[in-house]
Amino acid sequence: TRVVKRRHLCAFDISNGVKQGCVLAPVLFNLFFTCVLNHALRDLDRGIYLRYRLDGSLFDLRRLNARTKTIERLVHDALFADDCALMAHTEPDLQIIVDRFAEAARLFGLMISLSKTEVMHQPAPGTSAPPPNVSIEGTELKVVEQFKYLGSTISCDGSLDKEIAQRISKASQSLGRLRTRVINNKNIKLETKIKVYKAVVLTSLLYGCETWTTYRKYIKQLERFHMRSLRSIMHIKWQDRVTNLAVLDRAGLVSIETMIMKAQLRWSGHLIRMDSTRLPRQVFYGVLSQGQRNTGRPKKRYKDCIKDSLKYCGIPPAQLEAQAQNRVGWRAAVKKGCKSFEDHRRGKVAAARQRRRKQQQPHPRRLSHVPTVPECVAPELG
């Protein structure tokens, strides 16, 4: 390959790629892929329009009604490493974006893996629509109800059912690999086993939990796996009649609900401190320009989870932006609030257990009025 100043050469084939494992390979590919996308999406007005406003409170949605103070941004791709997700509101718009991307990939010498390229349609809740027909060079792409992106499972209905099941499955596999060499090894201290559990199993279980919109049913599923795993590590059987609170105390851990709450609040602080040009912050403070929520009880949103977590931790939602600007102070406030929530949660669980035990015990007055059956002696025969 040679570069000639002030004169263009004919196109030539690239026969050598980057070396496997080279530290420059990711940087070189990112630069190359950026050129491909710039050529493919140049002057393209198809995609998803996002309307956002960065001033004001996150929970004050009325600020987005001011058309003159809001900013609109077009989003048509989400990138990470060599993964690219293209998005649009309608099937014709998506087909146009895919055609532009396929043509740019061909011009730059890239080959799209059609077997790994999938299409997912996310209709409005309660509506039915035929599956989209999107193709690349005459080959129709497979339509799926969920697919993996960056290690997470994204569903067409926006729920976390598949993702939670996948997280539990991955964490269970990680725990199974540790059983022989760590869990059942009597030469390893319990403290070391818990540290390995936190580093290997919990990271798999809670991967991506910062962006989850959690319902109570998801928390219960994760808590059951958490307690089952800790009991397995400590070799505690149900016949031992050890409560979940006692198991957590022995392990020195908190509940899954507290872990998720802490992770989401810390991630919210990162979003608030991001630069105004960053897409994550714009999505955090924005809404879709098209579409509206259905009538009736709306689905829970990520902002609702953050607001509930702030209330549980004793942090006023109106002070979120002010406190999150100070990173050290915000981390301390989140840590203190989550500890207070965990103590309150354990107190409620212990009180509920005491009430159940009292209900199971018979009343002493009822025992004193129980009629007694006179002793009967059978006469001897013969």
Secondary structure, 3 states (H helix, E strand, C coil): CCCCCCCCCCCCCCCCCCCCCCCCHHHHHHHHHHHHHHHHCCCCCCCEEEEECCCCCCCCHHHHHCCCCCEEEEECEEEECCEEEECCCCHHHHHHHHHHHHHHHHHCCCCCCCCCCEEECCCCCCCCCCCCCCEECCEECEEECEEEECCEEEECCCCCHHHHHHHHHHHHHHHHHHHHHHHCCCCCCHHHHHHHHHHHHHHHHCCCHHHCCCCHHHHHHHHHHHHHHHHHHHCCCHHHCCCHHHHHHHHCCCCHHHHHHHHHHHHHHHHHHCCCCCHHHHHHCEEECCCCCCCCCCCCCHHHHHHHHHHHCCCCHHHHHHHHCCHHHHHHHHHHHHHHHHHHHHHHHHHHHHHHHHHHCCCHHHHHCCCCCCCCCCCCCC
